[in-house]
Amino acid sequence: MATLTRPTAAPARTSAKKVRNRDGLWAAFFLAPQVLGLVLFLIVPLLFAVVLAFMKWDGLGATEWVGFDNFAAQLSSPDFGRAVWNTVAIALITVPVGLTLAVLVAVGLNNLKGSNVYRVLYFMPVVTSSVAVALIWQVILANDENGVLNTTLQNLFGITGPDWLGSPSWVIVSIAAVTIWSSLGLNVVIFMAGLQTIPPAIFEASRIDGATAFQTFRRVTLPLLSPTIFFSTVVAVISSLQAFDLIYVLVDPKDNEGAQTIVYHLFDLGFKKFEFGMSSAAGVLLLVLTLIVTLVQFMAQKRFVHYDS
């Protein structure tokens, strides 16, 4: 009488292992270009900049190890202090004002028919070149007969507008306004996506309970949208601390101290004065400042970010 035997599981395990190995090889194949680019264009330059921050080098001659002298010189430099103050001032205006406007616009568009059209219109400045944006706003904010804003103020209201791009105090406001305008669309799209994740039944329950629109916005919309707000805040702060290209084209920071940000400061040291050690030290200090600010934001999120629906 023939006996039934259970087939061995070894061939199945071997086949599954081969499939995993094959999938791993394909994954490595597709990830290799990105990982290689990350190493060559991010990690290696970052390590080189950190090492260079402890050296004195003009880009051509021999390097000289100076220890923490570059950092001490930057921390005591009035130019670096002014650049930090300008950068922080721009961030303090652009982040809260820009995100507040984006939340209000997103809430207004959320239930509006044809909102996709408005999304495209709001998003257009985001995909427009920062150079083109800066050149357009140069014409608008110019302090001459071609300046659209000052000419309008003078003709309609008899008001003589300030030198938006020439005054050290007004240029910070101008830069902040242009930055808010150019980044508003991105934040609106992000907040609208966050609003679509909130179940409509929650808003319906709020209306049934007799809550007003403002009460619903304050006690329902904002708490449930807080993860999205937190994400946008972190991104906006980091972007504000790294502001450079739009400012560099909009106004020449060399002629206006109010427009000299940290990134412009290290650009000026490295590519105009050829003090690459000092420039690298300023870059490392900017990195440390960014990490500290981001860490503080992550620590503070426990107080106002609600991840449960």
BELLINUR-V919021 format. One record per residue. N is the residue number from 1. OMEGA is omega in degrees with one decimal (none if undefined). Layout:
n = <N,N>
omega = <OMEGA,OMEGA>
//
This chain:
n = <1,2,3,4,5,6,7,8,9,10,11,12,13,14,15,16,17,18,19,20,21,22,23,24,25,26,27,28,29,30,31,32,33,34,35,36,37,38,39,40,41,42,43,44,45,46,47,48,49,50,51,52,53,54,55,56,57,58,59,60,61,62,63,64,65,66,67,68,69,70,71,72,73,74,75,76,77,78,79,80,81,82,83,84,85,86,87,88,89,90,91,92,93,94,95,96,97,98,99,100,101,102,103,104,105,106,107,108,109,110,111,112,113,114,115,116,117,118,119,120,121,122,123,124,125,126,127,128,129,130,131,132,133,134,135,136,137,138,139,140,141,142,143,144,145,146,147,148,149,150,151,152,153,154,155,156,157,158,159,160,161,162,163,164,165,166,167,168,169,170,171,172,173,174,175,176,177,178,179,180,181,182,183,184,185,186,187,188,189,190,191,192,193,194,195,196,197,198,199,200,201,202,203,204,205,206,207,208,209,210,211,212,213,214,215,216,217,218,219,220,221,222,223,224,225,226,227,228,229,230,231,232,233,234,235,236,237,238,239,240,241,242,243,244,245,246,247,248,249,250,251,252,253,254,255,256,257,258,259,260,261,262,263,264,265,266,267,268,269,270,271,272,273,274,275,276,277,278,279,280,281,282,283,284,285,286,287,288,289,290,291,292,293,294,295,296,297,298,299,300,301,302,303,304,305,306,307,308,309>
omega = <-176.7,179.0,178.3,179.4,179.1,-179.4,-178.9,-178.8,-176.8,179.4,179.8,178.9,179.0,179.4,179.0,178.7,178.3,178.8,178.6,179.4,179.5,178.0,178.4,178.6,178.4,177.7,178.2,-179.8,-178.0,179.7,-174.0,-179.8,-179.5,179.7,178.4,177.0,178.4,-178.8,-173.8,-171.5,178.4,-174.3,-179.2,176.2,179.2,178.6,178.6,179.4,178.7,178.6,-177.8,180.0,179.2,-176.6,171.7,-174.4,179.7,178.6,-178.1,-176.3,-180.0,177.5,179.1,-179.3,-177.7,178.0,-176.9,-178.2,179.7,179.6,178.9,179.6,179.8,-179.2,178.3,-177.0,175.8,178.4,179.0,177.8,178.2,179.6,177.8,-179.3,179.4,-179.4,179.1,179.4,177.7,179.9,-179.1,177.1,-171.9,-174.2,-178.2,-179.1,-178.5,-179.1,177.4,177.3,-179.0,178.1,-178.8,179.7,-179.3,177.8,178.9,-178.5,-170.8,-178.2,-178.2,176.7,-177.7,-177.8,179.2,177.9,179.4,176.4,179.7,-178.9,179.2,-175.2,-177.1,178.6,-178.5,-177.9,176.4,179.5,178.9,176.5,178.4,178.1,-179.2,-179.7,177.9,-178.3,172.4,179.2,-177.8,-172.7,-177.7,-178.1,176.3,-177.5,178.6,-179.0,-174.1,-174.6,-178.8,176.7,178.5,179.1,-178.6,-175.5,-174.9,-172.9,-178.0,-178.2,175.1,-176.5,179.2,175.3,-170.8,-175.3,-178.3,-179.9,180.0,179.9,-178.4,-177.3,177.2,177.4,-179.8,179.0,179.7,-179.2,179.5,178.9,177.8,-179.5,-174.8,-177.6,-175.9,-176.7,179.6,179.8,177.7,179.6,179.1,-179.6,176.4,175.3,177.3,179.0,-178.8,177.5,179.4,-178.8,178.7,-179.3,179.7,177.5,178.3,178.2,178.7,178.1,178.7,179.0,175.9,179.7,176.2,180.0,179.5,178.6,176.9,179.2,-175.4,-171.0,-179.7,-174.1,-176.0,178.4,-178.9,177.8,-174.6,175.9,178.6,177.9,179.2,178.6,-178.6,179.2,179.6,-179.6,-178.0,179.6,179.4,179.0,179.5,179.6,-178.6,-176.4,179.4,-167.5,-179.8,-179.5,-176.2,179.8,-176.7,-178.6,179.4,-177.7,179.7,-177.4,-177.5,-176.9,-179.0,-178.2,-178.0,179.3,-178.3,-178.3,176.2,-179.9,179.9,173.2,-179.7,179.6,-173.4,-169.4,173.9,179.8,178.2,173.2,-171.4,176.5,177.1,179.7,178.4,177.3,177.1,177.5,177.9,177.1,175.4,177.1,179.3,178.4,179.2,179.4,-179.8,-179.3,179.3,178.3,178.1,178.8,179.6,177.0,-178.4,-176.0,-179.0,-176.7,-173.0,-179.2,-179.6,-177.4,-179.3,178.0,none>
//
